[in-house]
Amino acid sequence: VVKMGISLGMKAKVLTRKPRTETLFLDFFDGQTVNFEITSTTNQEDFFKEVDFLSINTPKSDGYIIDTPQFEMMKDGVFIVNTARGGVLNEVTLLQFIDSGKIAGAALDVFENEPTPELPLLMNPNLSLSPHLGGNTVDAQEKIGAELAAQIIDIKNKL
């Protein structure tokens, strides 16, 4: 996600629980490579007050990682994308902040209540929704296929 943002000319920032630094390599069609060193921050307030576009990319967590306190830290007009996990973002609160104008809009690929998200989410014109397609990549499909094949072999061997 950071590579895509940088490629589009965005200033990328990363918020993590523990700070770390990584070097990203962008390879171009003409053989050039550009390296970017990205250092994450743990300071939520500084992070949220500066972002225009927030992409949530996190493993499953206990409880919300984005709720009223985090929404209040954000600058007005922010856009949010959640392709990580349902339940990491408080959807009811998200709608309240969209209605107030604080949040400009959001794109959600995952929902707290899958496969039947709440009706207000489905009806909000400031939301772009997709049916949990984030894991629908070639790599993910190959992994799923291999796991299913192993399960079928296990079942066959038990018969």
N, C-alpha and C positions, 0 to 999 in steps of 0.2 A: 504494500500500500504506500509506503514511504517512497519507494522508487517511482511509482506512478505519479504521486503528487509532485515530486521534484521534476519529473519529466514534463509535467504540465506547467511548470514555472511556479509552483507553490513553495512557500517557506514551510518546511515540515518540522513539526515538533512532536515529541513522544513523551507520554506520561507512563511511568512504570512504578511498581511498588519499591523496587530497588534500582538505584541509578546504574546505568551501564553505558558504555560507548561501543559503537560498532561502525565498521567501515562498509559502505555500500558501493558497489561497482555498477556503473551504468555503461553498457556496451552499445555503441552506435553502429549503424549500417556500414559506415565507411572504415570501420576498424578502430576508431577512437574509443578510448575508455576514460571515463571521468570518475574519480573517487570522491565520495562524500563521507565525512565523519559525522555521525549523529550521536549526540549524547542525550540520554533521556533525563527527565526531571521527575522529582517526586512531589513537587510543590503544586498542589491542585489549583490553588487560587491564581498563581501566576500563569499556569497553563491555560485554564479555562477563560481568563479575561482577555486572552490574546487570540484565540482560535476563531476562524471564520467558518471552517468546515471541520467537523469532528467525526472521525471514523472510529467506531468501537471494534476492537480486535482483541478479544480476551477469552481465556478459557472460562468454563462455568465457574460461577462464584456463589457463595452463600449470601443471598440478599442482593439488593441493588447496589451497583457501583455508581450509577447516575440517578440521582433523586433530587428533591427540592434544593438541598444545599449546593449541589453542583450546578444545577440549572441557574440558581441565583448568582453564582460566580461568573457565568458566561456573559459575554458581551451581547448586546441586542442584535438580532438578525442572524444568529448562527444557524447553520444547517447541520443536521446530525444524520449519520448513516450507521445502522446497526446490522452487521452481517455476522456477528459473533455468536451470541446465544440469546434465547428468550429469557427474560427474567433478570437481566443485568441492568435494564433500563426501566424505570417506573413509567409505564405507558399512560396511566391515568394522569400523572403529574406532567408528562410530556404534552398531553393534549391541553392541559390548563395553561402551560407556558406558550403553546402555539396560539391559543385563543387570546392570550394577553398581548401577543406580538413580540414577546421576548425571543422565542424560537421561530425562525422564518419558515422552517419546514423540516421534514425528516424522511428518510428512506429506510424502510424496515424490511428485512428479509427473514427475520425471526421474530417470534412473538411469545409472550408469556403463556398464552393459552393456545397452543398448537394442537390440532390443526384448525381450531375455530377461534380466531381472534375476536376481540370484543367489537360489537357493531359500531361504536363511535370511532374506532380506528379505521374501519372499512369505509366510513362515510366522510372522513375529514379530507377536504380538498388540498390541504397542505402536506399530505402524506403520499409518498410513492411506495407502494407495497408489492412485494413479490413473494411467491409461495415457497420460501426456504430453499432457494436454489444455490446458495453459497457453496455447498459441498458438491455441486454437480459439475465437477471438473473431470478431465480425462484421468488424472491421477487418482481422484477419489473413487471414480467408477471402477477403475482397475483394482483398487484395494477392496472395494465392496465385493466385486466379482470373485476375487481370490478368497475372501472370508466366507462367502456363500459356498464356494466349491469345497472348502475345507469342512464346513458344517455338513454338507451333503455326504461327503466321504465318511465322516464320523458316524452319521446316522446309518449309512449303508453297512459300515463295519460292525455296528451294534446289532444288526438284524441277524 
